[in-house]
Structures are given as C-alpha cells and as structure tokens.
C-alpha cells in the first residue's frame, strides 16, 4: 500500500481522488495547501505527491511550481504528478523541467490518472531499490526475456537491467544511439517484458512518412476523406491500441506532424481523417532516434513540449566501438545463424580474425558487423572464416562520402546478396515465415516488405 499525498484546495477534487486511489489499494492523505503538505512530508514522507498548481485566485501555476521545486530539493526521491484546471503547454514544459514525472489536466480520466500514478511509483521504487546494480548477464536472462540482444559489456548490462525494470510500467521511453546500435531490438525487448506483451507491437519509421500522409498513416482515414481514399483504413495508433507503438527516427518528424502527435499523447485521443468523432487510445510509447534532440530543441527544430512527453525514461545505447569485447560474441552469433540458413554446420570463425575485428572503428555499428559477416560467409568457399576473408570484403564495402550508390561484392550487389539469403532461408525453412524472419534477424513485417520489394513468393 502506497501513501499518496493529495495537495489541492478543492474539497471535491480531494474526495474524488482519495476515493479513486483508495479503491486502487493506496492510502490517500489530503491537504489544502503547500504549508500543510510540508508538515505531512516532514513527519512521514509519502510515496508520491499529486500536486495542484494553484491555491489562490492566481492561475499562473507558479505556486505549484514553487512547491514542486521545494519538494525536489528536499525530497528528491518523492515523485510528483502535477494536476491543474488551467493547463497550458508552457506550464507543462516548465513542470517537467522542474522535475515532475507527469502533468495531468482537470477533468482527468480515471484510468489515465491511475496509470500515471502506478508508473511513477514503479519507476521510483525500482530506482531506490535497485539503483544501478544490474547483475550478470545470466541473472538478467533469468528475470527478463532479452534473448535477441547479444552482449555482455558492463554498459550494455546496465541498460538491460534498466529496460527490464521499467518495462513493467507504462512510462514513455526514448532510446538514443547511433544508427545500427540495436534500438529496434531494445524497443522489442521493452514490449516483450511489459504487461502488454500479448498485445500488438506496432513499428513506425517516421523518417519514411511525409507530413502530408502523417494523419492518414498514424490515425487512419475514412473512405472518401481525400482523393485516393478508396476504402477505410486503420491507422497505426488504432492498430497498437492496448499494446505498444515504436516510433523510430522521431527526430525526422516534421514540425507540423509533431503538433498532431503531441495532441494524441496529451489527450490520449485521436480523430480518424474524415471523421469528427474522437477515439480513445491506450498505447505504450517507445521512441528512438540517432539525432541530438536537445540540440534540435535549442535550434527550434523539435518541440520542447513533445520532447518532455516522450522521454520520461531515456536509454542511450553505446556504439559498438565502445563495447569491443562484444564484437567476437556478436560475430559468432551471426555465424551461428548463417549455419542454419545455409546448412553449413561446420562454419566457424578463426580466433585471430575475431581479434582483428575488434581493432576496427565500426561507424555502422552492429548492422555493419552483421553485413560484413554475412557477405564474407556468402562468398567464401571455406567453412573457416579467416582475417583475410573479412579484409577483402571490407575493402569492397562502400566508403563514407563516396559516390558509389551500390557496392559490389565479387560479382554480386548487396541487393542480390539479400535476395539470395532470403531465398535460401525460405528454402531451408520450407516457407515458414516466422522461422525465416527469426533466422534472418528480421521482424515479420520487415520480411514481408522485402518479399514484396523483390517480388519473392513465400
């Protein structure tokens, strides 16, 4: 049972929130002003504070912000959720900057309020109890399903421990990292370890959606909503309802689309294009980008209010060159997958070759390593892959800032290699799409896109 302090000068609000929290199994304590709250916090600190923003005729929210800053200064381990009938974007941003974990407008939705409360309690409880202690890889694997994420580097294990703990909450998570560091796999792990694991996990590459198609893609459209709308279409948010939605490349989202996305995240409602009826949606938000959002906010390219909505928890993935000890582990993992795909049970990598791989810079990170291993295996007649084999393929790989649009690997292009690998995997797994996707390290959706792109019949 968590002790939750409600600070609001409206008796009706106090009674309503207290009843809601009591039925949810919490112990509510109500006060009318910050001075009374100070006494409660000094005696027995609560587990969470629900804080109104105004306690007089003034509606600027400054009273609430001042008390929030005082709580964070004196009791930084107590999470605070702000509530107000005089909500504004600027006030929400200021509150989040000052340390609030969420900002809820009156009148609130009960399920939204309870979800926000439970999320804040779980996040702060895990931080207090677990701190930065992550344990060994085997210990983490017994607690969470992290099988698709390969590695034993200490920094990676700390990240895995973090995502394992916060996955049980509904907190929005922002995954940062260079291209090829595995952001999508981390997003999948968060979903798989959440209470929504049996619900949809919808992936969206925002970099591939133009601003003119954003509403149709994300919210859906009705037949006749625009010229080419020949039938009704469900949007990504509708498909992800009760599950998780992964917005990749969110740093590439157009400013006009950022406003529309923010509205969904704040109100938890959206309108299908061509319809005036608002629909409620319940999704867990996971975002990722390889761009510097802080700098983009400063430059005016990314909305500050959206930034604070998407990054309650931020995870930064290390580059491959920062976890060189994992390079041999990853290379062996890719080779083991290729053994199955090509039916080459004796395939292996020379130890000297693995040590040589650790000396490279890997600007393309794990994706670059995976591609190099696959190319090398594909063109090699020997089942023992040596350092010169890798070196030859590395020399033929595209160099940064060159004009080469499609690199050659022997007599095959990368596209031809991909087609060959998909065809061999389909043949080996007798057309079982699930097994083919897993062996290639792809999601089913990604595999289907490639089948359609290359005109391959499954």
Buried (B, 14 or more C-beta within 10 A) or exposed (E): EBBBBBBBBBEEBBEBBBEBBEEBEBBBBBBBBBEBBBEBBEEEBBBBBBBBBBBEEEBEBEBBBEBBEBBBEEBEEBBBBBBBEBBBBEBBBBBBEBBBBBBBBBEBBEEBBBBBBBBBBBBBBBBEEBEEEBBEBEEBBEEBBBEBBBBEBEBBBBBBBBBBBBBBBBBBBBBBBBBBBBBBBBBBBBBBBBEBBEBBBBBBEBEEBEEEEBBBBBBBBBEEBEEEBEEBBEBBBBBBBEBBBBBBBBBBBBEEBBEBBBBBBBBBBBBBBBBEEEBEBBBBBBBBBBBEBEEBBEEEBBBBBBBBBBBBBBBEBBBBBBBBEBBBBBBBBBBEBBBBBBEBEEBBBBEEBBEBBBEBEBEBBBBBBBBBBBBBBBBBEEEEBBBEBBBBBBEEBBEEEEEEEEBEBEEBBBEBBBBEBBEBBBEBBEEBBEBBBBBBBBBEEBBBEBBEEEEEEE
